[in-house]
Amino acid sequence: MAVEAGVSFGWERYAGDEGAIIGIDHFGASAPIDEILKRFGFTAERVTDVARKVAREGFHGIVPTLVDSPETC
């Protein structure tokens, strides 16, 4: 599993075919970092939840952010 508070491109090399990647594939959000991380899903709870799904359910691929676009921040 890879977690990148930036673009997910290239992380499949490390996550592999059966891993998951949490990243942000859009730009334009502006807010205090704690708010950005929370709104887009970069919290310990969410990362842990995704990791459990990878281990228990075979979940894999790019994980979408909680907010689809920076305009909703």
C-alpha positions as CSV (number, residue, x, y, z in Angstrom):
1,M,0.0,0.0,0.0
2,A,1.2,3.5,-0.8
3,V,0.0,6.8,0.7
4,E,1.0,10.0,-1.1
5,A,-0.5,13.4,-0.4
6,G,0.1,14.2,-4.0
7,V,-0.4,12.5,-7.4
8,S,-0.8,8.7,-7.3
9,F,1.0,8.2,-10.7
10,G,4.1,6.0,-10.3
11,W,3.2,4.5,-7.0
12,E,1.8,1.4,-8.6
13,R,5.5,0.4,-8.9
14,Y,5.7,0.1,-5.2
15,A,2.1,-1.0,-4.3
16,G,2.1,-3.7,-6.9
17,D,-0.9,-5.2,-8.7
18,E,-2.5,-6.3,-5.5
19,G,-1.9,-3.1,-3.4
20,A,-3.8,0.1,-3.0
21,I,-2.7,3.7,-3.6
22,I,-4.1,6.6,-1.7
23,G,-3.3,9.8,-3.5
24,I,-4.6,13.1,-4.9
25,D,-5.0,13.3,-8.7
26,H,-6.2,16.8,-9.0
27,F,-5.0,20.2,-7.8
28,G,-6.3,23.5,-6.7
29,A,-7.4,23.1,-3.1
30,S,-6.2,25.7,-0.7
31,A,-6.8,25.5,3.1
32,P,-4.8,24.7,6.2
33,I,-3.0,21.4,5.9
34,D,-5.0,19.7,8.6
35,E,-8.3,20.6,6.8
36,I,-6.9,19.4,3.4
37,L,-5.8,16.0,4.9
38,K,-9.1,15.5,6.6
39,R,-11.3,16.5,3.7
40,F,-9.4,14.3,1.2
41,G,-9.2,11.3,3.4
42,F,-5.6,11.3,4.6
43,T,-6.4,10.4,8.2
44,A,-5.0,7.5,10.2
45,E,-8.5,6.0,10.5
46,R,-9.1,6.0,6.7
47,V,-5.6,4.7,5.8
48,T,-6.1,1.9,8.4
49,D,-9.5,1.1,6.9
50,V,-8.1,0.8,3.4
51,A,-5.2,-1.3,4.6
52,R,-7.6,-3.7,6.3
53,K,-9.6,-3.9,3.0
54,V,-6.4,-4.7,1.1
55,A,-5.4,-7.4,3.6
56,R,-8.8,-9.0,4.2
57,E,-10.8,-8.4,1.0
58,G,-8.1,-8.2,-1.7
59,F,-9.0,-4.6,-2.4
60,H,-6.5,-3.0,-4.8
61,G,-6.0,0.0,-7.1
62,I,-6.2,3.7,-6.8
63,V,-8.4,4.9,-3.9
64,P,-10.5,7.9,-4.7
65,T,-10.3,10.9,-2.4
66,L,-13.3,11.6,-0.2
67,V,-13.8,14.9,-2.0
68,D,-13.9,14.7,-5.8
69,S,-12.6,18.1,-6.6
70,P,-10.9,21.0,-4.8
71,E,-13.9,23.3,-5.5
72,T,-15.8,21.5,-2.7
73,C,-13.3,22.5,-0.1
